[in-house]
Amino acid sequence: MLRSSLLILFCFIFQANCFSQQFHPSSKISIITASPGNILYNAFGHSAIRINDTINNYDLVYNYGIYNFNTPNFYTKFVRGKLLYKLGLQRFGGFVEGYKSQGRQVTERIVNVNEAQKTKILQFLSENYQPENREYLYDFFYDNCASVIRDVFEQQVDGTLVYDTANVKQITFRQLLDEYLATSPWSDFGIDLILGLPADKKADFRNQMFLPDYLEENLSKASLNGKALLSEQIIVAPLTKSAQKQPLFSPLLIMILLALLFFLATFFIGSKTVQYFVDVLLFGLLTLAGCIFLFMWLGTDHKACYQNLNMLWANPLYLLLIPYAKIKNVKLIWWAVLILTIVLILSFPIFPQQYHIAFLPIFFIIIFRCIRNLRD
């Protein structure tokens, strides 16, 4: 208890001291970028702002990626997209050490601003860090640790900020995420399940900066009053982690094996009890998935999960339709499900929501079951 009290007192004194003096005009403002990690929550990297005041011996990091695990109803708020993130303040050395211990690279680019522009940015950060201002409602694509930093420099720098968009990528939000999940196929599969149509919108030059790497790259193509906004990249901590190994069993392989098992169970087992159980298992799981997708759309503030067209094949209505079709032997329902699934397969390359390739075996499983029930 005493140790915790002393730690809290130290943090209070440290934070209060940071704002008891003005930063010196010679202070340097930098954008810090940490490379992606091997876990889903850090797979896209991280961004922060460094203020290095060698005169007053301040070397601080403004970090917009902080959240409090002790928040009341933390997990409920997290699931529903109502968890507030906040601006945190850390010593630069400790910030870097955290990433070095994970073998992740940390880079720095100094922001080329004059004294007046620098003062305005510093005043904004100091004001934004006040307890009544530091929290914000996180949004994965539009309001996160990287895009907030983009907004700081766009809105708090007096002058003409111009982006060089001559060679901007024509790419969607989902495709941007795919670049980071090449060695994490199950994370990629899960994200393609849960994200809806908003993820398939084109990400323009500004919106690409929701990813830390793109924040650094795109701001490096910006000019302020005719001068480059960012200096050359400095490697603060080198990349030392080993490449992540591909899992032995990919989602596509597992789904193909499941499709084979369902094919054998559907057409080579005559027991009606077994056939009934297979339908209960398959359509029960699809109903559950569909209910989750529906909840993420209507019951949360996660805008990236809205309008999820995966509900066309993982349909919450299966909970009512499939038992009715089996009990009343309504062939029309099976025909409707069969035709819809065939349409999804045929439209796979041009469908407005990008489907994961591992969804195809699932579609064939649904077709197997429809054919079996139409034959009975």
N, C-alpha and C positions, 0 to 999 in steps of 0.2 A: 504493500500500500504506500509506504514512504517513497519507494523508488518510483512508482507511478506518479505520485504527486510532484516529485522533483522534476520528472520528465515533462509533465504538463507545464510546470512553472518555467522550465528552460525554454520550451517551445513558445510560450507566451512572451517571454522576454526577448527571444530571438526575433519573433515576428514584429513585436512592437518597435524594436530597435531598427528594423529594416525601414521603417517609415518615419522614424524620428528625425532622420536627416534626408536632405535632398541628394539624389544621385549626382555625381560630378559630371559636368558637360563632356568630359572625355570618355565617359562610359561607352562601352560597345554593346550594341544590341545584335543578337544572333538568332537564327533559326536552327534548332537542334533536331536532328532526325535519327531515330533509332531503327535499325533494320528489323524485319519481321522475326518473330519467334516461332517455336515449334508447336505451340498450343493455340487452339482456335481463337481465344480472346486476344492473343497478341500476334496473330498470324499476319496482320496487315501493317505492323510497325507502329511507331508513335512519334509525335511531334511536340515540341515545347519551345519556349522563348527564353533565351539566356540574357541576363543583364550582368556584364562584367565591369565593375567599377574598381579599378586597381587603386585609386586614390583613397577611397573610403574603405577598401578591403571588403567589398561586397561581391560575391559571385553567386548569383541566384538564378533559379529556373522557375519560370511561371508555367505551371502544368495544368492544362484544362482537362486532364483525363482522370481526375480524382473522384471517387465516390466512397461513401461511408457504409461499411458492412453493418454498423450498429443502428442504421436508420430503421425506425419502426416499420414493421411489415416489409422488410427489405426485399425478400424473394417475390412477394406478391406485386410490389411496385415494379420490380425488375421485369417480371413476366408481362405485366400489363403496359410496359413502356412509360411508366410514370415516375421512374427513379431519377432524381435530380443529380446531375454531375456538378462538379464545382472546380473553380480555379484554386489550385494549391501552390504553395511556395516551398521550394526545396533548395538546399545547398547544391551547387553544381557538381562538386566532387562526389557526393553521395548519390546523386542522380546517375552519374556515369558509371559508378561502381556497380550499381544494380544491374545495368545492362552488360557490363564486362563479365560479371559472374555468370551470365547466361551465354557468353560467347557471341553476343550480338554487336554489330558495328554501330558506332555513334559518330555522326558527322556534324559539322558546323559550317554555317555560311553567315558571315557578317552582313548585316543590312546597311546599305550605304545611304544614310540620311544625314541631313545637316543638323546643327544644334537645336534649332527651333522645332524641327520635325521630331527629333529624338526626345525633346522635352515633352512634347504632346503625347507621344507614345507612352513614355514613362508615367506621366500623370494619369493617363487612361488606365494603365495596368494597376497602378496604386489604388485608384478609385474602384476599379473592377474587383480588386481583392478584398474590399471591405465586406464584412459579414453579410450585409444586406444586399450585396450585388454579386457575390461570387458564384451563386448557384445558377444553373441553367438546365432546361429540359433537353436531354440528349436525343439526337436523331442520327441514325446510322449513316445516312447519306448526306444530310444537309446541315447538321449542327453537331459536329464532333470535335475531337481534340485538334484535328488538322484544319478543318474548314473555319473554325472560330479564329484561328491564327491568320488565315487568309483575310477574314473580315476585319481583323484589327488593323492590318497594314493598308487595306483598301480604304477604310473609313477614318483612320486616325492620322494618315500622312497627308499633309497639305501639299498639293502639287499635282502634276499630271502623271498618273500611273497608267502605263500602256503595256498591254500584253502582246507578245508576238505569237499570233495564232496561225501562222502560215502553214505549219505542218501538224496541226492538231489531229489527234487520232479520232476516227469515226468509230466509236465503241460504246457499248451499253454499260450500265453499272454492273450487271451480272458478269459480263465478259471481263471487266476490270478485276472483279473478285476472283475469277477463274485463274488469272495470272498468278495469284498468290497461293492457290490451292492445288497446284499440279502434283505436289508430293503428299497431299492430304485428301485422297479421293473420297473418303467417307465424310469428311467435313464438307467437301464440294457437293456430294450427294444430299446431305442434310440441308445445306443452304438452298439448293435447287428445289427441295421439297417445300421449305417454309416461306421462301420469298415469292411474292406475287408479281403482277404486271409492272408495278413501279420499278422493279429491278431491271426491266427490259427497255426502259427509256434511254435514249442517247444521253451520254454524259458529256456536256460541252466542256470547253477548256477550264472554266471556273469550277464546275461541279466535279471534275476529275480530282480536284485538290482535296476531296474528302479522304484521300489516301495520302499518308505522310510522304511517300516517295514522290508522288505526283505534286504535292505541295512544294517540295524543294525544287523539283525539276521545272515546274511551270513558273514559279516565282523567279527562277533563274533566267527565264525568258522575258521578264518584265523590265521595263525601264521607268525611271522616275526623273522627270524633267530632263529627259534625253540621256541619262546615265544609268548604267546597269543597277538594278535594285539590290542584287546580291553579289557578294564577292565570290572568289573561287572556293571550291569545297575544301574543307580541312577535315582530315580523319582524326577524330579525338580518341577513338578506341577502335582497333581493327576487328574484323570479323574472324572469330576463332572457332565457332561451333561447326561441327561436322554436318554434312548434308543429311536431311531427314530421309530415312529409308522408306521405300514404298512398302505398304502392308502386303502380306502374302496373298490375301484374298481381297480383291477389289469389289466394289458394289456390282459392277457388271457381271463378274464371274459368279458371285453369289446369286444374283437374280437369274442368271442363266441356269444354274444348278437347281434353283427352286422351280423354275419353269419346267425343267425336265421332270422333276418329282411330281409336279401337279399334272403334267401330261400323262405320266404313267398311272397315277392314281385315278385320273379322269377316265381313261379309255381302256384300262386293263384290270380294273377292280369292279366286280359286279355288285357288291354289297350296297344296298340302298342306305344302310346305316352309315357306312364309310363315306358315301357320296354326300349325304346330308351333313356329316361332320366337316367335310372338306369345304362345302359352301359356307357353313357357319364360321369356320376359321378364316377363310379368305375375305368374305364380305364383312365379317365382324371387324377385322383389322382395317379394311378400307373405310368402313364407317367411322371407326375411331380416329383414323388419320384425317378424314374429312371434317370431323367435328373439331379437331385441333386447328385445322386451317380456317374454319369458319370463326372459331373463337379469336384467333390471331387477327382476323380481319375486322370483326364487329365488336370484339371485347377488349381490344388493346389500342394503344396509340402508336404501335409500330407500323408506320405508314408503308414501309418496305414489304410488309406482309399482306397488304390489302389486295383485293381482287385476284386471289390466288386461283388460277385456272386449273390447278391440280385437282380441284374439287369436281371436275368433269369426270375423272376416273376414280378418285377417292371420294365418293359422294356420300354426304351425311344422310341422304334420303334412302340409302340402302337399308338403313335400320328398319324402315317401314316396307319398302318395295319388295325386297328379296323374300322375307317371310311370307308376305302376301302372295307373291308369285309361286312359291313352293306349295303353300297350303291350298290355294285355289287353282293351281296349275294354269296360271295366266301366262301364256306364251308371248303375248305382246310385250310384256316387260322385258323378257329375255331378248326379244328381237331389238328392242330399243337400246338396251345396254350393248348388244353385239354391234349394231350399226354405229353407235356413237364411238365405240372403241376402235372400230375399223377406220372411221373418219380421223380419229386422233393419230393413228399410225400413218395414214396416207398424207396427212397435213404436217407431219413431224418436222420436216425441214423449214416450213414457212409459217409455223404456228406463231402467233404474236408473243407467247410466253415461251422462252427457251426451255425445252425439256432436257433433262439429263438422259444420256444414252441408256443408262441402266433402267429407265422407266419402260423401255420397249419390251423386255421379257415379262414385266408385270402386265402390260396390255395383252400379251399373248395368253397369259394365265387366265385373265378375264374372258378372253375369247373361248378358251378351252371349256370353261365352266358354262358359258352360254350355250355352246354347241351341245354339251352333254345334257343340259336341262331341256333344250328344244327336242332332243331325241327321245327323252323319257316319256 
